[in-house]
Amino acid sequence: MRIAIDAMGGDHAPDSPVAGAREAVHAHPSVEAILVGDPKRIGRLLGEDAHHPRIRVVPASEVIEMAESPVHAVRKKTDSSMVRAIRLIPSGAADAVISAGNTGALMAAGLFILGRMPGIERPALTAILPVFQGWGLLLLDVGANLDPKPSQMYQYGLMGSLYCHEVYGIDRPRVALLNVGVEAGKGTPLVKETHHLLKKDSRLHFIGNLEARELLQGKADVVVADGFSGNIALKLTEGLARDLMGELRAMFLANWRSKLSAFFLRDGLRRLKGLLDYQEYGGAPLLGLDQALYKCHGSSEPKAFRQAILIAEKHCARGSQARIRDRIQEGDFHGHTGGGSGTWDVRPGENFDQS
């Protein structure tokens, strides 16, 4: 599968995107990496892989910066690495695109160039959150639409359920609605109406409302939220994970006794670090666009790009995008996965090194 990478997007570009692409190509024989950006800078970073048969470089002379106005930047910088990468999909040169660049610009470019999936009113930004029991959690929306309609949030539930079924092999993904209480009658009019729409569709495995304090307990596979609430939940989770690991590190390095304790607890600490590290989860899809577009965290390191590329390869190789599109139009939300291997009892990314 041909995966285009915006090599100039993100805080650590082009170093991290290029290194991650190299790792992914060596990890999986079906990955073809297309690095879009400054050829000279990318070439220097490729080293011995400069002439690798499954790595190629597409020149782009501009970069969309993080602070730029999304729509203005996409329209003005037509030769940016992000826009050039996305244009490779309709041209037939790439199957999916990955970027850690300006999130708003990525969504805008995706809408302008790829368009919406038929039957979907608005695409959603997604994020994979860690959970302490289970594979993870797909949260959507996390910022694309701050004031959605109930019908749009209902569609988030459909798309999230289908994506988890297709890509992670979950037979009946548990769908929940982020709310201030578990009772069906709680919440804003938007949340109440969304609850009604999700509940009445028997094809969804809707388990009801979920409070924010239960997000990481592994009770759901998909959690639906409006973009405002979802973004706050995401940022709080990221900040808590970062600060918790920082505090633990400082505590265990304080003196020789704490260092000795850390030695005996090292396996558990490594597991906790891996669980809370967003780099392990790679990127998350922008669901509702007509083609596969993945967003990595802005400060992603090589491991995150590698995981995102391998997840995108799996998504494309199984034809998941086309089946999700067809099932939304046909109303068949849990058909055969077309070669899936059942539920994967692993966190995202851990099962993607296999050919």
Secondary structure, DSSP 8 states (H G I E B T S, - for coil): -EEEEETT-STTTTHHHHHHHHHHHHH-TT-EEEEEE-HHHHHHHHGGGTT-TTEEEEE--B---TTS-HHHHHHH-TTBHHHHHHHTTTTTS-SEEEE-S-HHHHHHHHHHHT-B-TT-SS-EEEEEE--SSSS-EEEE-SSS-SS--HHHHHHHHHHHHHHHHHHH--SS-EEEEE-SSSSTT-S-HHHHHHHHHHHH-TTSEEEEEE-GGGGGGT--SEEE--HHHHHHHHHHHHHHHHHHHHHHHHHHTSSHHHHHHHHHTHHHHHHHHHHH-GGGG--EEEETBSSEEEE--TT--HHHHHHHHHHHHHHHHTTHHHHHHHHHHHT-TT---SS--S---S-TTTT-S--
